[in-house]
Amino acid sequence: MAMRSRGDARLDALIAQAAEEIKRLNPSIGTPQEPVSDTLAGELERDRRELEQLWDELDRQRGGPLHGELAAEAVDADRGE
């Protein structure tokens, strides 16, 4: 990891200011996350399957995936799944 050879107070102040602004705009950043309920997890899984079917149907209507993979697979890959 690269390290600065000397401190830059102005840069440190800007970074701290930006971090505070981010926290102000999105208060959930840095807060502990609660696990989702089983009901919500089921709904999310059903929605995921429905979206996958929609993407796959779009691929079929176009005559197949553009780059050799289904759209749903590309989305999963982007998510790291």
C-alpha positions as CSV (number, residue, x, y, z in Angstrom):
1,M,0.0,0.0,0.0
2,A,1.3,3.5,-0.9
3,M,1.9,5.8,2.0
4,R,2.4,9.5,2.0
5,S,5.9,10.6,2.9
6,R,4.7,13.6,4.9
7,G,1.3,14.7,6.3
8,D,-0.8,17.1,4.3
9,A,-3.1,18.8,6.8
10,R,-5.3,20.3,4.0
11,L,-5.8,17.0,2.4
12,D,-6.6,15.3,5.7
13,A,-9.1,18.1,6.5
14,L,-10.8,17.6,3.1
15,I,-11.0,13.9,3.6
16,A,-12.5,14.3,7.0
17,Q,-15.0,16.9,5.6
18,A,-16.0,14.5,2.8
19,A,-16.5,11.6,5.2
20,E,-18.8,13.7,7.4
21,E,-20.8,14.9,4.4
22,I,-21.2,11.3,3.2
23,K,-22.4,10.2,6.7
24,R,-24.8,13.1,6.8
25,L,-26.2,12.3,3.3
26,N,-26.5,8.6,4.1
27,P,-26.8,8.0,7.9
28,S,-26.9,4.2,7.4
29,I,-23.2,4.1,6.5
30,G,-21.2,2.8,9.4
31,T,-24.3,1.6,11.4
32,P,-24.7,-2.0,12.3
33,Q,-26.9,-3.8,9.8
34,E,-29.8,-6.0,11.1
35,P,-30.5,-9.3,9.3
36,V,-33.6,-9.3,7.2
37,S,-36.6,-11.3,8.2
38,D,-37.3,-14.7,6.7
39,T,-40.4,-13.1,5.1
40,L,-38.4,-10.4,3.4
41,A,-35.6,-12.8,2.4
42,G,-38.3,-14.9,0.7
43,E,-39.7,-11.9,-1.1
44,L,-36.3,-10.8,-2.3
45,E,-35.5,-14.3,-3.6
46,R,-38.8,-14.4,-5.5
47,D,-38.1,-11.0,-6.9
48,R,-34.6,-12.1,-7.9
49,R,-35.9,-15.2,-9.7
50,E,-38.6,-13.1,-11.5
51,L,-35.9,-10.6,-12.7
52,E,-33.7,-13.4,-13.9
53,Q,-36.6,-14.8,-15.9
54,L,-37.3,-11.4,-17.4
55,W,-33.7,-10.9,-18.4
56,D,-33.5,-14.4,-19.8
57,E,-36.7,-13.8,-21.8
58,L,-35.2,-10.6,-23.2
59,D,-32.1,-12.6,-24.2
60,R,-34.3,-15.2,-26.0
61,Q,-36.3,-12.5,-27.8
62,R,-33.0,-11.0,-29.1
63,G,-31.9,-14.4,-30.4
64,G,-29.6,-15.2,-27.5
65,P,-27.1,-13.5,-25.2
66,L,-25.0,-10.8,-26.8
67,H,-21.7,-12.1,-25.4
68,G,-22.3,-15.8,-24.9
69,E,-23.8,-15.5,-21.4
70,L,-27.3,-14.8,-20.2
71,A,-28.1,-11.4,-18.8
72,A,-28.9,-12.8,-15.4
73,E,-25.5,-14.5,-15.3
74,A,-23.8,-11.2,-16.1
75,V,-25.7,-9.5,-13.3
76,D,-24.7,-12.2,-10.9
77,A,-21.1,-11.9,-12.0
78,D,-21.2,-8.2,-11.4
79,R,-22.4,-8.9,-7.9
80,G,-19.7,-11.4,-7.3
81,E,-22.0,-14.3,-7.1
